[in-house]
């Protein structure tokens, strides 16, 4: 589903694209190929690749950026890398988990036991070609990105900022959603402590487009959603959390 001249939503459980466990997967047309943001859960990767070809034809996937190692965001990475030959770019803390297919570290084992995910869902080990650190700048398909670690949803949660196509776009994974909703979940490694340390990094970014891993996205005034979360947390209040409004 094209949402901008150079941007498409190519999988999403909520929009009925791909599989029922897929996060939002975005495809950006860069100067020298396509960049994917997250991979989906890996159950419907062939449909995802077909959707890319439909929405942004004529360009090959050259890079896959992962926001964190949760199954619905990274489960399809190994297959996408194998099929397209793209480079996997992931947060440094995600690398050992992804490369060993560590379902304990990724939280998948517990999520399966809770019934969040079905027994047949598994994390396929995936090579990470480039592991990025907090504040690191890098290029993908001719676009410049800045990686930022914002802990709280998970210890390895990163967001990616780019302004190479004009507007300033932030791909926020499960860190911050539309309306300033935070991604705190009842799982090991998730909590407000990470947000208290890192949320300030999202201040003053002058973000136009905000593209989270679930729920609504915004093509303009994205910064107001980030500011809402930052202000609320700055008052010592919890604010809105994922799961409270159907996200
Ligand atoms: Zn997550």
Boltz pocket constraint, residues with backbone or C-beta under 6 A from the ligand:
constraints:
  - pocket:
      binder: B
      contacts: [[A, 68], [A, 70], [A, 73], [A, 153], [A, 154], [A, 174]]
      max_distance: 6.0
